[in-house]
Amino acid sequence: MNANDRTPADLLRSALAADPGRPLVTFYDDATGERVELSVATFANWVAKTANLLQGDLAAEPGDRLALLLPAHWQTAVWLLACSSVGVVAEVGGDPAGADLVVSGPDSLDAARACSGERVALALRPLGGRFPQPPEGFVDYAVEVPGQGDQFVAYAPVDPDEPALVVDGDELTGAGVVERARADAGALGVAGPGSRVLSGLPYGNWEGLSGGLYAALAAGSSVVLCRNLGELSEEGLAKRVAEEKVTVTLR
């Protein structure tokens, strides 16, 4: 990756320039049987659309706080990179009452209603499907995001030394996220497109976020992100590791 990359969004741009066609995120939900594979280009397109929704329709600005109430999921990874693209601070599991806006999955809608700002709901259904009935008081992400632009240009440059992520009670700058992700990649032995990290860790802490997204992104590698991995037998896990050419397993 580019040594000058100082935000997660920078890392994604470098990945896109290097090889847009390689896999970046392969997602499994072992409770539903869902599997989705996103190339760098496809993932970056989702990020661009989401960043346009965030900056445009939701009027988010650099420094705004977004309570991110989502599980380990490929769409959560998209939101994390969209926040980085705009300069919005992603507060993982943050308090909606103190946030400027909130992004919620279907299981946290009641808590998310404490946010007085914009509220976005994700159904987390296969193929990015929408809610059968949109939750009252929320924008349905799956309805709004397809019409957004495929290219994103921030209204203001994102400062890598400003807060970007809050997790485990720690506030990290964009540069801090990149630095820690690179260190984690080195410790895990993750380097280049030949490395593939399978993570069954939750996204509620730094270990899960790094193992399930940031470390692989920082190393120019890819991630196999597994939700509900406990539903899979040891034999099934071994088969997945072999089929997905996994080099590092985190669970």
C-alpha angles and dihedrals in degrees: 000000000000112000089214093062108118105168133045088248088057089054091053092049090052091049090051092051093047101049119343094181101058121099115265106169125020110184129199129183105194092192093061104023092241119156124180126174119197123191119214089260095050093045091048090051091054089048092050092050092047093047090051090051090048096047098035116031095024094041093221117170135196109285095027114133120236120192105217109204100176135117127235099298138136090250090054088055088052091053092049091055092042090055089050090050093054098036094246116148110240109213105196108217088355127168108270091205091065097040130096090223138357136218113200140182122221094270098056103045095113092054091044092059088075088076112098092198133065116325125204124189128200121199091201089213123155115285091014093290124182131243114275085229118019112241111252112257095018137099109233104232093205091056097046105037102062092066094052122106121275093224125058129205118178117231088223130022114261112242109222090206094059123090113282109161138026116196134147087010090297123120114215130189120226089256090048092054091051093047094050092044092053091049091050092049090054092048091050094046092242114153133149134344092306091069120085123183120205110201128185092169121121120250093233095097140037094258091058095044093048096043093043099044126342102056093051091045091050091050097046089248135118138247135223101207114199124193118195091011089164088074089067122086121232088252090051091049092050090051092051092048089053097043094046093044090235116188100180127034123198120184 
